Every structure is written in structure tokens, then in C-alpha cells.
């Protein structure tokens, strides 16, 4: 659809004192306003070719020329306006984009490239540079996704005619089945964590399959609501811009009810007793926040401190290279190996869809596989 009208009678070629050729193009924009732009080249034919390209772009409603601003400039502009105004994104997601933009776009060599000079080669080299830096596949794809959004915004603002990131293959992330602990390894970890402030958290994660942030966001009002023997999850505790904040759940399915088993009941009751004792000890220093997991003065627990405590316990148990999410993966694996239907496990984990559960936990134990084949054989043989 033609949005601008070029005034061909006002287009003319002129040679400048420096020897370059110049063509001025006057046009009427989509709002009915008169505008003009110039193209230059050292050769007359080159100048005419650039002028025709500019006219065609104007007719299509595109900017006659791409902005001379840098990738750094447009990225900073996107962060300060477009991203901030986006009400659909969680604050934690905005912080994620902001961190990627600052670390891998603004402070990179790509940030110095002018938009009117930007092309596929520049973006491919940028991706290769990140690979040379041994950045993780997920970080590289996240940086690419951020750049794509920045350039999309630039196109909408008519600062550039094309999002060159769309012509670059999206960096892939290898699929890996989630690491998990065997039953004896989990027991060794929990034994090593005995006496730690975060031992109850580790047990709760292993007994429920909750995400770390979901567990730390729990409040006592979420435990046994309306007399039900369940825990209701309602959000995620994360550090946003230096402040511990409960954000919206990761997905709509993240709001769910978790049944309280006898072992989980014991963990919750012990937490309740410990918190009451600490409230008395803290006296006026205690802050009533309502969280299940708190510091000695009632403040919510920092997820980073919980992770450090897990690392300490893992080292003692001789289990390196695990994180808090490993407990969630282990819970899922135990449920699947016990024959719990994958749909039930998916709902327990709060996954967006059962396909995600299948992708992450595609493995089955040798025992479970044998049982499945025996059951199939019995059914077929009659």
C-alpha cells in the first residue's frame, strides 16, 4: 500500500563543489506534509540509482534512508522507552532483556555499527564473537532475541527499512535431558544439609517439584487455604533491580495446588515452630512478612543464599555440578519412574503444556521400561 507520494518534478541532479553528485527528492508523506531528502554519490549513475531506491522506499512508506544512529543508540532508546512501556512483560523478563542488552549488545563491537551500515554479516560476526567467548547457547540465543526485538522496534519507528536479524538463522540451543539425582544421592545431599537454615527448603523442593522462586514466594496463607490439605502457589520470588520481589507466575499453569503429603506436613510444621522461636528471639527486630521461608528477622530469604547453601551441601555429599533446579528435576523423575501419568506430572510441575514435560524428562528408568514392555506383552498375548 502506497503511503507517500513522490513529487517527481522536484527531483533534480546537481554536482557539488567537492565533485560528488546530489539529488534532492521532495515528497508528500502519509500525513500530507511536504518533506525532502538527499542522496549522494561520486558517480552520476550511482547517484541516480540511489535516488530511485529512495523513491521506491518512499512510495512503500519506508524511510528514504536508514538512520545514521548506532546499534548502541537504538538499543538504549528501546530500553528507555519501548521496553519500559510494555505492560505485557513481567518485570523480571524486562530485567532479563536489559541485562542481555547491556552486556552483549551495547558494550559489544556491534554496538558501534551504524544502522545504515548494518547488515547480515555484522550480526553473524557478532554471534561468532559470542561463541568464541564460550558463552552458553542459551545466552547467545537470548542476546539474539533481544537484538531482534530492538531492530523490530527500529523498523516500526521507520529508522531502518529492514530487520537484518530476521535474515540470520536464530542460534540454536541443544536439548539436554534434565540432570537429576538418584534416591541415594538425594538422601546424601539432605544428610549433608542437616543443620542448615535451608534444609527445609531443600526437602520441600524434593517433595513437591516446585521451582526455587515459587517455594520462596510461599506465604503461610497459601498453606492449607480454606482448610484444604494443599499448598497454593501464587508467584515467584526474585531479585529485581536489587529488591526481593514476588512477581507474576511463570505461566498460567504455575498457579496450582500441591497436595500435602505426610513428609511435607512434617517439614511445614517444623518450619512453623522454628519461625515462632525466632520471632520471640528477634523481638522488636522481627518483621511480619507472612513468608514461609524467612531470615532470623522475618524477611524473605534471598534465592542466592539458598543456592550457596545447596552448593555447600553438595560439596560435602560429593555431588558437584547441581543446583536447586536439580531437586525439581529429581522430583519429576521420581514421579515418572513410579508410573505417575505424564499429564499429572506436568500439572504438578506447572508446565505450560505436557509436551514441555516430555521434552525435558524424555528418559525412563530401565525398570520402568521393562515393566512397560512386560505389560504390553501381557496385553498382546492375552
C-alpha distance (Angstrom), angle and dihedral (degrees) to the residues before:
residue distance angle dihedral
X1 . . .
X2 3.84 . .
X3 3.77 110.3 .
X4 3.83 101.4 167.3
X5 3.80 131.8 46.4
X6 3.80 120.7 -143.6
X7 3.81 117.5 -143.1
X8 3.80 98.4 -139.4
X9 3.82 94.4 -174.9
X10 3.79 90.3 63.6
X11 3.82 94.4 53.1
X12 3.80 113.0 102.2
X13 3.79 141.1 157.8
X14 3.79 121.4 -121.9
X15 3.79 133.3 175.7
X16 3.78 116.1 -134.1
X17 3.82 126.3 -142.0
X18 3.82 89.4 -106.9
X19 3.82 90.0 60.4
X20 3.79 97.3 -107.2
X21 3.79 121.5 126.2
X22 3.79 120.3 -124.0
X23 3.79 133.2 -166.7
X24 3.79 121.9 -167.6
X25 3.79 116.0 -151.8
X26 3.78 120.9 -162.0
X27 3.79 120.5 -165.8
X28 3.79 144.5 162.7
X29 3.80 112.6 -118.2
X30 3.80 127.6 -142.6
X31 3.80 90.1 -88.4
X32 3.81 92.8 55.7
X33 3.81 93.6 -107.2
X34 3.80 123.2 138.6
X35 3.81 114.5 -117.8
X36 3.78 138.8 166.9
X37 3.79 139.6 -160.8
X38 3.81 137.1 -178.3
X39 3.78 135.6 -136.2
X40 3.81 125.7 -162.7
X41 3.80 138.0 -164.8
X42 3.78 138.8 159.2
X43 3.82 89.9 -125.0
X44 3.79 126.3 58.4
X45 3.81 93.2 -136.2
X46 3.80 91.5 48.2
X47 3.78 90.8 51.4
X48 3.81 92.0 50.6
X49 3.81 90.4 49.0
X50 3.80 91.6 51.4
X51 3.80 90.0 47.6
X52 3.81 92.0 53.4
X53 3.80 90.5 49.0
X54 3.80 89.9 50.1
X55 3.83 91.7 48.9
X56 3.78 91.6 50.8
X57 3.80 91.5 49.8
X58 3.80 90.4 49.4
X59 3.82 91.4 50.9
X60 3.82 89.2 52.2
X61 3.77 91.9 51.7
X62 3.81 93.2 -108.0
X63 3.80 126.7 131.4
X64 3.80 111.0 -86.3
X65 3.80 89.0 -130.4
X66 3.79 133.7 9.9
X67 3.78 118.0 -105.1
X68 3.79 118.5 -89.2
X69 3.79 89.6 -139.9
X70 3.79 118.6 114.6
X71 3.79 129.8 -108.8
X72 3.81 86.7 -111.7
X73 3.79 91.3 55.7
X74 3.81 95.7 49.2
X75 3.81 90.8 45.0
X76 3.80 92.0 52.7
X77 3.81 89.2 46.6
X78 3.81 90.4 51.5
X79 3.80 91.8 49.9
X80 3.82 93.4 48.4
X81 3.80 96.9 45.9
X82 3.81 122.2 7.8
X83 3.82 96.6 38.9
X84 3.81 94.2 43.1
X85 3.81 91.8 50.3
X86 3.80 93.6 50.6
X87 3.80 105.1 107.4
X88 3.80 94.7 179.8
X89 3.80 95.2 68.5
X90 3.80 124.2 80.3
X91 3.79 115.8 -119.2
X92 3.80 89.6 -116.1
X93 3.82 89.5 56.2
X94 3.81 90.7 49.6
X95 3.80 89.8 51.4
X96 3.80 89.1 50.1
X97 3.82 91.5 53.9
X98 3.80 90.9 44.5
X99 3.80 93.5 52.8
X100 3.79 92.5 48.2
X101 3.80 91.9 47.1
X102 3.80 94.3 51.2
X103 3.80 97.2 42.4
X104 3.77 101.2 39.9
X105 3.82 108.9 21.9
X106 3.80 111.8 24.8
X107 3.82 94.3 41.3
X108 3.81 95.0 40.0
X109 3.79 132.1 91.3
X110 3.80 87.6 -106.6
X111 3.79 88.5 64.1
X112 3.82 89.5 67.7
X113 3.82 94.2 55.5
X114 3.80 116.1 105.9
X115 3.79 116.0 -123.3
X116 3.81 92.3 -126.4
X117 3.81 88.9 55.1
X118 3.81 97.0 42.0
X119 3.78 118.4 116.2
X120 3.78 145.0 155.4
X121 3.81 92.2 -82.4
X122 3.81 92.2 58.1
X123 3.80 92.4 52.4
X124 3.81 93.6 45.3
X125 3.81 90.7 50.9
X126 3.82 89.3 49.4
X127 3.80 90.5 54.3
X128 3.80 91.4 47.5
X129 3.82 90.2 50.7
X130 3.81 90.1 54.7
X131 3.80 89.9 49.5
X132 3.82 89.5 51.2
X133 3.80 88.1 53.3
X134 3.83 87.2 58.1
X135 3.80 92.7 -120.8
X136 3.78 114.6 168.1
X137 3.79 119.7 -94.9
X138 3.80 90.9 -116.5
X139 3.82 91.7 52.4
X140 3.79 92.2 50.3
X141 3.79 92.3 48.8
X142 3.80 90.3 46.6
X143 3.81 90.8 52.4
X144 3.81 90.7 48.4
X145 3.82 91.1 49.3
X146 3.80 89.7 51.3
X147 3.82 92.5 49.9
X148 3.81 90.4 48.3
X149 3.81 90.5 54.7
X150 3.81 91.6 46.9
X151 3.81 92.6 52.2
X152 3.81 91.8 43.6
X153 3.78 87.5 57.4
X154 3.81 90.5 48.8
X155 3.80 90.4 53.8
X156 3.81 91.6 50.7
X157 3.79 89.4 50.8
X158 3.83 88.7 50.4
X159 3.79 92.2 -120.7
X160 3.80 91.1 125.3
X161 3.78 132.1 17.9
X162 3.80 97.9 -138.9
X163 3.78 140.3 29.7
X164 3.78 99.9 -130.5
X165 3.81 91.4 -169.8
X166 3.83 87.0 71.1
X167 3.80 88.3 65.6
X168 3.81 92.4 53.9
X169 3.78 119.0 83.0
X170 3.78 110.4 -108.5
X171 3.84 109.7 -109.9
X172 3.77 110.6 -105.9
X173 3.78 129.0 -131.4
X174 3.79 117.4 -144.9
X175 3.77 114.7 -122.6
X176 3.77 114.0 -120.4
X177 3.76 127.0 179.4
X178 3.78 109.9 -116.9
X179 3.80 115.5 -93.9
X180 3.77 112.8 -117.7
X181 3.78 140.6 175.0
X182 3.76 127.3 -112.8
X183 3.81 116.1 -124.7
X184 3.83 93.7 -100.3
X185 3.81 91.4 48.3
X186 3.80 91.1 51.5
X187 3.79 90.8 51.2
X188 3.80 90.3 49.4
X189 3.81 90.2 51.7
X190 3.80 94.0 49.0
X191 3.81 90.5 47.3
X192 3.80 90.2 52.1
X193 3.83 89.2 50.2
X194 3.81 94.7 54.1
X195 3.78 110.3 129.3
X196 3.79 92.9 20.0
X197 3.78 118.1 125.4
X198 3.78 88.0 -126.1
X199 3.81 98.6 49.9
X200 3.86 90.9 101.3
X201 3.81 89.9 51.2
X202 3.80 91.8 52.6
X203 3.80 90.5 49.9
X204 3.80 92.5 48.0
X205 3.82 92.0 50.6
X206 3.79 91.2 49.4
X207 3.81 92.0 46.9
X208 3.81 97.1 46.9
X209 3.80 110.7 23.4
X210 3.81 90.3 -128.7
X211 3.78 120.5 157.9
X212 3.81 115.4 -107.3
X213 3.80 93.4 -111.4
X214 3.81 92.1 46.7
X215 3.79 91.8 53.7
X216 3.81 94.1 46.9
X217 3.83 90.2 48.2
X218 3.81 92.4 57.4
X219 3.77 117.4 117.8
X220 3.77 127.5 -164.6
X221 3.80 88.7 -111.0
X222 3.83 86.3 64.2
X223 3.81 91.7 57.9
X224 3.80 114.6 87.6
X225 3.83 94.8 -13.1
X226 3.82 111.6 -164.2
X227 3.79 89.9 2.0
X228 3.84 94.9 -62.6
X229 3.80 118.2 142.3
X230 3.79 91.9 -123.6
X231 3.78 143.0 95.8
X232 3.80 115.8 -126.7
X233 3.81 116.3 -148.9
X234 3.79 116.9 -148.9
X235 3.79 111.5 165.7
X236 3.78 149.0 -24.2
X237 3.80 129.4 -86.3
X238 3.79 111.8 -138.3
X239 3.78 139.2 153.2
X240 3.80 107.1 -106.0
X241 3.79 116.5 -176.1
X242 3.80 89.5 -19.7
X243 3.82 95.6 -49.9
X244 3.82 126.2 105.0
X245 3.79 104.8 -121.5
X246 3.80 136.1 172.9
X247 3.79 105.4 -130.4
X248 3.78 132.5 -170.5
X249 3.82 115.1 -73.5
X250 3.80 118.5 -86.6
X251 3.82 92.8 -113.8
X252 3.79 136.9 1.0
X253 3.80 87.8 -103.3
X254 3.80 90.5 57.1
X255 3.80 89.4 81.5
X256 3.78 99.3 81.6
X257 3.77 145.7 132.7
X258 3.80 120.6 -105.1
X259 3.82 116.2 -160.7
X260 3.80 114.8 -126.1
X261 3.81 110.5 -123.0
X262 3.82 120.9 -162.1
X263 3.85 93.5 -100.8
X264 3.81 90.3 48.4
X265 3.79 90.1 48.2
X266 3.81 89.1 55.5
X267 3.81 91.0 51.7
X268 3.80 92.4 50.5
X269 3.80 93.6 47.3
X270 3.81 92.3 50.2
X271 3.81 89.7 49.8
X272 3.79 90.7 51.4
X273 3.81 91.2 52.7
X274 3.80 93.7 46.0
X275 3.79 92.5 49.1
X276 3.82 91.7 50.6
X277 3.81 90.6 52.2
X278 3.80 91.9 48.5
X279 3.81 91.3 48.7
X280 3.80 90.3 56.3
X281 3.79 91.9 46.1
X282 3.82 94.2 48.3
X283 3.80 94.0 48.6
X284 3.81 111.6 173.0
X285 3.81 90.5 3.5
X286 3.80 90.8 67.7
X287 3.81 117.5 105.6
X288 3.80 116.3 -159.3
X289 3.79 104.7 -136.7
X290 3.80 98.7 150.8
X291 3.80 93.9 -128.7
X292 3.80 119.7 144.2
X293 3.80 92.5 -141.9
X294 3.81 112.5 47.9
X295 3.77 143.3 155.2
X296 3.82 121.8 -107.9
X297 3.81 88.2 -82.8
X298 3.81 99.0 46.2
X299 3.80 99.3 -98.1
X300 3.81 119.3 136.2
X301 3.80 115.1 -91.8
X302 3.78 118.2 -104.0
X303 3.85 110.7 -118.4
X304 3.81 89.1 -139.7
X305 3.81 92.1 59.2
X306 3.78 90.2 50.4
X307 3.79 89.8 53.0
X308 3.81 92.1 50.1
X309 3.80 90.1 51.5
X310 3.80 90.2 51.6
X311 3.80 91.5 50.7
X312 3.81 89.7 52.4
X313 3.80 92.0 50.9
X314 3.81 92.0 44.7
X315 3.81 91.2 52.9
X316 3.80 90.8 51.2
X317 3.80 90.6 49.1
X318 3.81 92.9 46.8
X319 3.80 92.6 -116.0
X320 3.82 108.1 129.1
X321 3.80 125.4 176.8
X322 3.80 98.3 37.6
X323 3.79 131.3 120.9
X324 3.78 139.2 -172.0
X325 3.79 89.6 -85.2
X326 3.81 87.6 61.4
X327 3.81 87.8 70.8
X328 3.80 90.1 54.6
X329 3.82 90.7 48.8
X330 3.78 90.6 48.3
X331 3.81 91.6 52.3
X332 3.80 90.4 51.5
X333 3.79 92.0 48.3
X334 3.81 92.8 49.5
X335 3.80 90.8 51.6
X336 3.81 94.4 48.1
X337 3.81 93.1 45.3
X338 3.80 88.4 51.2
X339 3.78 89.0 59.6
X340 3.80 98.1 -105.0
X341 3.84 108.1 156.8
X342 3.79 112.5 -101.1
X343 3.83 91.2 -125.4
X344 3.81 89.8 58.7
X345 3.80 91.4 46.9
X346 3.80 90.3 48.6
X347 3.80 91.4 53.7
X348 3.81 91.1 45.6
X349 3.80 89.8 54.2
X350 3.80 93.7 44.9
X351 3.79 94.4 -124.1
X352 3.79 119.6 170.9
X353 3.81 90.4 -124.3
X354 3.78 139.6 -2.6
X355 3.82 89.7 -112.2
X356 3.81 89.4 67.7
X357 3.79 89.4 54.6
X358 3.79 90.3 50.4
X359 3.81 92.9 49.6
X360 3.80 93.9 49.8
X361 3.80 98.3 39.6
X362 3.77 102.1 33.1
X363 3.77 94.5 139.5
X364 3.79 127.0 89.1
X365 3.76 127.9 -165.4
X366 3.79 120.4 -102.3
X367 3.83 89.6 -114.1
X368 3.80 92.5 51.8
X369 3.79 91.0 47.7
X370 3.82 91.5 50.9
X371 3.81 91.6 48.8
X372 3.80 90.8 50.0
X373 3.81 92.7 51.4
X374 3.82 92.1 46.2
X375 3.81 90.8 50.8
X376 3.80 90.5 48.9
X377 3.80 91.9 48.7
X378 3.80 91.5 49.9
X379 3.80 91.6 51.0
X380 3.80 94.4 47.8
X381 3.80 94.4 43.5
X382 3.76 91.1 49.0
